[in-house]
Amino acid sequence: MKSAGLTDVGMKRQQNQDYLFYSDDKVGALPNLYIVADGMGGHNAGDIASKTAVESTIEYIKDSGLKNPVTILRRAIIYANAQVLKLARGNRAYSGMGTTFVAAVVDEDTLYVANIGDSRLYTIKDDIEQVTMDHSLVEELIRSGRLDRNKGRNHPEKNIITKALGIDEEVEPDFFEVRLKPGDKILMCSDGLSNMIEDDEIKDIVDNSEDISKACSVLIDQANYYGGRDNISVIIAVR
């Protein structure tokens, strides 16, 4: 695997509450690891939540004696959830903080994904495909047939998420497995990217960039060009 990542505060926010981690080398028993977290909460709470979630996940994975990628991710997320919740309950300034969380591991030809919230993972092959499903009010309205997907992007309640890490004692991430071929790409992002740029344009930028580092930069520039209403984060990894 070869990866690149970039995060930006955007055009409207005062601080960046997103947090990234990407490693093409082993992390504990995992052959690689990629994470995007988008924190929420007042003052500094959002960036504390996202950073704590990511760093706690890495800590658990490095210390774990487990081997199965899904089991490792599941246990690591449970541990990270407990650490964020502990901080939130121990400091009034952090009360109510939480974070979205999407993590990926590629083991030989299999992509393993865990997701909580509305940060996303796409595969980019001949087409671009959203692998994760948003845990958001708008997505629930779309799935129930009460809202047309084309109208969801600009819905006034677009940013209301229905599941996050660090909010409840119990955490239930979604898990996905996808087969990859050499040359296939994965793209992970916070909603500061996916809310600003259509999926087809994301694919065009990735396909037409000279390398994945440049693609990350152009994607963030484009999201800011369209208004940059939120923090913007992206990781691209190619098998």
N, C-alpha and C positions, 0 to 999 in steps of 0.2 A: 504494500500500500504506500501511496505517496499523498500527502495532504497539505493543505494550506488553510489558514483561517484569519479572520479579521473582524474587529468590532468597532463601532463608532457611536458616539452619543446622539447623532442625528441633528436635526435643525431646530427642534422645539424643546428638548429636555435639557435640564441643567447638569444632570449626572447620568452616568452609564450604569444601569442596573443589570445588564447582561454579563454573563461570565462564560468563557470558553475554555475548553481543554482539548488538545488533539495530540496524539502520539502515535507514530507509525511503528514504534518499538514496543516491546512487551511491557505491560503493566501488571505485575503479579503473574498470574497464570494466563492472562489474556494476551493474545498476540499483538493487539493494538487497542486503542480506545479513543473515542470521539464523543464530546459532550457539549451541548448548548443549554444554558439555563437563563431564564428571563425572570428576574426578581420583581416582586411587587411589595409595596408597603411605603409608608411615609418616611420622610427624612432619609436616613441612611439604611433603613430596614431592608429595602429591596436588594441593594447590592450585598448586604450582609447575608441575606437568605441565599442568593444564587451562589456566592463564593463559598459559603459554608456547605451547601449541598454538594457542590462539585468536589471540594477538597475532602469532605467526609467520605464521599464515594471512592475517591482514589485511595484514601487511607485504608478503607475496608478491603478493597481489592488487593492492595499490596500485602496486607496481613493475612488474607484468606488462604486456607489450604484447599479450597474447592477447585474443581476443574471445569465443570460444565458452564459455558458462558451465560446461559439464561439463569441458572441458579445463582451464579456470582452476581449478576446484575440485579436480580430480585433482592437478594440479601443485602447488597450494598445500598440499594435505594431505601430499604426498610431502615437501615442504620442511619443513612443521611437524613431521612425524614425525622427520626428521633432527635438527631443533633440540632436540626433547625427548630423543631418544636421546643426543645429544651431552652434554647436561646430566647425564643419568643416569649416563653412563659417566665423566664428569669429576669427580663428587662422590659419595663413598661414601654420604652421607646420602640421596642421591636414587636410589640403585641400585634397579632394579625398578619405578620409578614409571611410570605411564602414564595414559591418559585415554580415556574414551569421547568420541565426537565426532559430532554431527549438524549439518549445515549446509544451508541452503536459500536459493535465489534464485528470485524470481518475475520472469520476463521476459514482459511482455504477458500472455497467457493460459496460460503454461506455468510450472509449478512444477518446479524442478530440486532434487533432494535427494541428499546424500552422507551415508553413515552408517557408523560403526564402533562396535561395542559395543552397549550396551542402552539408551542414551538414544533417545528416540523422536520421530517426527513423525507427527501425525494430520492428516487433513483433516476439517473439520466442515462438512457440507452439510446435506442432509436427514437423513443419518445421520453417525455418527462412524466413521472408518475409519483403522486403523493402516497407514500407508504403509511405514514401515521394518520390517525384521525384526531381532529381537534376535540379537546374536551372544553367546549364553549357553548354558551347559550345559543348563539347563532347556528352552530353546527347541529344542535339538538332540534332546533326549529326546522332546519333543512331536512334532516333525516325523517322527521315526523310528517313532512309534506306541507308544513305551514308556512314555509318561506322558500322562494325560488333561489337556487344557488347563485345565480347571476346578480341577485340583489343583496346577497349576504356581505359582500366586500365593503359596502358603504352603510351597512346597518348601524343605527345609533348605539346599539348594545354589542357591537362587534368585539369589544375588549373584555366582556364579562366571561371569565372562565369558570367552569363547573368543577374542576379538579386541579389541585396543585399540591406540590410537595411542601410539607411543613405546616399544614393547616389542621389536619386531624391525626389522631394516633394511628389509625389504620390508613395505609396507602395502597392503592391498587393500580399499578401501571399496566398499560397495554403492552403486549409483546408481539413482535412480528419476525418472520424469517423470510428472506428473499435469496434466491440463487443469483450469483453474479458471474459474469464472464470477464476475461481479461479486457481491460479498456473501459468497462462500465464505471460510472461515477456515482457517488452519493453526495447529496447536498443537504446540509442541515442548517436551519436558520431560526432566528426568533421572528415574531410576527411583525417586527419593524421592517423586515424585508418582504415577507409574503403578503402583507397588507398593502404594500406600495407597488409591487411589480407583479404582473400577470405571469402565470406559470410558463407560458410559451415564450415570453420575453426572457425569463430566467434561463431557459434552455438555450435560446439564441445567443445570449451573452456568453454562457459557458462554452458553447460549441465554437464561437468565433473569437475567443480570447487566445492569446499566444500560449498561455499556461494557466494553471489553476490559481496561482497567486494573483495574476493579473485579473482573472475572472472575479475573484473576491473583491478586489478594489473597484472594478467597474460596476459590479452589482451594488455596492454601497454608494458609489457616486450617483448611480441612477435612482436609487431609493431616495437619496437626499434631493436630487433634481425634482422628483415628484412631490416633494414636501417634507420628507424626513420627519414624520410626526412622532416617531418613537426611536428608541435605541435600535441599532441595526447590527446584527451579527450573522456571520456565515462561515461555515466550514465546508470545504470541498475535498473529497478524497477519491482517488482513482485506483482501481485494482490493477 
